[in-house]
Amino acid sequence: MTVVSDTSPINYLVLIGLQDLLPALFGHVLIPGAVLRELQSPEAPPAIRKWMASTPNWLESRNVTNISDDLRQLDAGEREAIGLAQSTSIGLLLLDEKKARHAARERGLAVSGTLGVIDLAARRGLVNLNEAVNKLERTTFRASPRLIRFILEGSHGGSE
């Protein structure tokens, strides 16, 4: 299975040392050019820039040319990730930002985020959910306390 990802899920998974969950769960991750540039940017955290210096073979960048005008309120990475997911008919799009997730769902795309990836990995026995969420909470990642409780309680069907 191949997924398309925005910057945020890759960024946070690298920061907490769980980037290998992406190929373990999905095999192949596509990112648009804007996401590649964000991950390689001098403003990116040093750990991200270091990781990107030797990009893994499961991560592939593709240029996106056809972006819908009604996505202009989103940042470049989010716009291009949605455009890439639409143009490739990928089954899942990884996004964290609420407006971007809403725009993607309006287009019929299946969406998950960093917490959803961690939750799926935990349900498959690849990671300890509490430890991973604790690491994530020590970064700049932001999610509502209600969503974090929901994930930790495990009383859901796995979507975020």
C-alpha positions as CSV (number, residue, x, y, z in Angstrom):
1,M,0.0,0.0,0.0
2,T,1.2,3.5,-0.8
3,V,0.2,6.6,1.1
4,V,0.7,10.3,0.5
5,S,2.0,12.4,3.4
6,D,2.1,16.0,4.3
7,T,5.2,17.3,6.3
8,S,3.7,17.0,9.8
9,P,3.4,13.2,10.2
10,I,6.9,12.6,8.8
11,N,8.3,15.4,10.9
12,Y,6.9,14.2,14.2
13,L,7.5,10.5,13.6
14,V,11.2,11.3,12.9
15,L,11.4,13.5,16.0
16,I,10.2,10.7,18.2
17,G,12.3,8.0,16.5
18,L,9.3,6.2,14.9
19,Q,9.8,7.0,11.3
20,D,10.2,3.3,10.5
21,L,6.5,2.8,11.3
22,L,5.7,4.4,7.9
23,P,7.3,1.6,5.7
24,A,6.2,-1.1,8.2
25,L,2.6,0.0,7.9
26,F,2.3,1.3,4.4
27,G,5.4,0.2,2.4
28,H,5.8,3.3,0.3
29,V,5.2,7.0,1.1
30,L,4.8,9.6,-1.6
31,I,5.4,13.3,-0.8
32,P,4.9,16.3,-3.0
33,G,7.7,18.7,-3.9
34,A,6.6,21.2,-1.3
35,V,6.8,18.7,1.5
36,L,10.3,17.7,0.4
37,R,11.3,21.3,0.5
38,E,9.8,21.8,3.9
39,L,11.6,18.7,5.3
40,Q,14.9,19.9,3.8
41,S,14.4,23.6,4.8
42,P,17.0,25.3,7.0
43,E,14.1,26.1,9.3
44,A,13.4,22.4,9.8
45,P,14.6,20.9,13.1
46,P,18.2,19.6,12.9
47,A,17.0,16.0,13.4
48,I,14.8,16.3,10.3
49,R,17.5,17.8,8.1
50,K,19.9,15.1,9.2
51,W,17.4,12.3,8.5
52,M,16.6,13.9,5.1
53,A,20.3,13.9,4.2
54,S,20.0,10.2,3.4
55,T,16.4,9.8,2.3
56,P,15.1,6.3,2.7
57,N,14.1,4.3,-0.4
58,W,10.5,4.0,0.8
59,L,10.1,7.8,0.6
60,E,9.5,9.2,-2.9
61,S,8.9,12.8,-4.0
62,R,6.7,13.7,-6.9
63,N,5.9,17.1,-8.4
64,V,2.3,18.2,-8.4
65,T,1.1,20.5,-11.1
66,N,-2.7,20.5,-10.8
67,I,-3.8,22.2,-7.6
68,S,-7.4,23.3,-7.1
69,D,-7.9,27.0,-6.6
70,D,-10.1,26.4,-3.6
71,L,-7.1,24.9,-1.7
72,R,-5.2,28.2,-1.6
73,Q,-6.1,28.8,2.0
74,L,-3.9,25.9,3.0
75,D,-0.1,25.8,3.1
76,A,1.8,24.6,0.1
77,G,2.6,21.2,1.5
78,E,-1.0,20.5,2.4
79,R,-2.3,21.8,-1.0
80,E,0.2,19.6,-2.9
81,A,-0.4,16.5,-0.7
82,I,-4.1,16.7,-1.4
83,G,-3.4,17.3,-5.1
84,L,-1.0,14.3,-5.2
85,A,-3.4,12.0,-3.4
86,Q,-6.2,13.0,-5.9
87,S,-4.0,12.6,-9.0
88,T,-2.6,9.2,-8.0
89,S,-5.8,7.7,-6.5
90,I,-3.9,6.8,-3.3
91,G,-6.0,5.2,-0.6
92,L,-4.8,7.2,2.4
93,L,-3.5,10.7,3.0
94,L,-1.6,11.6,6.1
95,L,-2.4,15.1,7.3
96,D,-2.6,16.6,10.8
97,E,-4.0,20.2,10.3
98,K,-7.7,20.4,10.8
99,K,-8.6,22.6,7.8
100,A,-6.5,20.4,5.4
101,R,-8.1,17.2,6.7
102,H,-11.5,18.8,6.2
103,A,-10.6,19.8,2.6
104,A,-9.3,16.3,1.8
105,R,-12.4,14.6,3.2
106,E,-14.6,16.9,1.1
107,R,-12.8,15.5,-1.9
108,G,-13.5,12.0,-0.8
109,L,-10.0,11.2,0.4
110,A,-9.4,8.9,3.4
111,V,-7.3,10.8,6.0
112,S,-5.3,9.9,9.0
113,G,-2.6,11.8,10.9
114,T,0.3,11.2,13.2
115,L,-1.8,9.9,16.1
116,G,-3.7,7.6,13.7
117,V,-0.4,6.1,12.4
118,I,0.8,5.6,16.0
119,D,-2.6,4.0,16.9
120,L,-2.5,1.6,14.0
121,A,1.1,0.6,14.8
122,A,0.1,0.0,18.4
123,R,-2.8,-2.2,17.3
124,R,-0.4,-4.2,15.1
125,G,2.0,-4.6,18.0
126,L,4.7,-2.4,16.5
127,V,4.9,0.2,19.2
128,N,3.8,0.9,22.8
129,L,0.9,3.4,22.4
130,N,1.4,5.2,25.8
131,E,5.2,5.5,25.3
132,A,4.8,6.8,21.7
133,V,2.1,9.4,22.7
134,N,4.2,10.5,25.6
135,K,7.1,11.1,23.3
136,L,4.9,13.0,20.9
137,E,3.5,15.2,23.6
138,R,7.1,16.3,24.4
139,T,7.5,17.8,20.9
140,T,5.6,20.8,19.5
141,F,2.8,18.4,18.3
142,R,-0.6,19.7,19.3
143,A,-3.9,17.8,19.5
144,S,-6.9,18.2,21.7
145,P,-6.7,16.5,25.1
146,R,-10.0,14.8,24.1
147,L,-8.5,13.3,21.0
148,I,-5.4,12.1,22.9
149,R,-7.7,10.5,25.6
150,F,-9.7,8.9,22.8
151,I,-6.7,7.3,21.2
152,L,-5.2,6.2,24.6
153,E,-8.5,4.7,25.8
154,G,-8.7,2.6,22.6
155,S,-12.5,2.6,22.5
156,H,-12.6,3.4,18.8
157,G,-12.3,1.6,15.5
158,G,-8.9,3.0,14.8
159,S,-9.6,6.2,12.9
160,E,-8.6,9.6,14.2
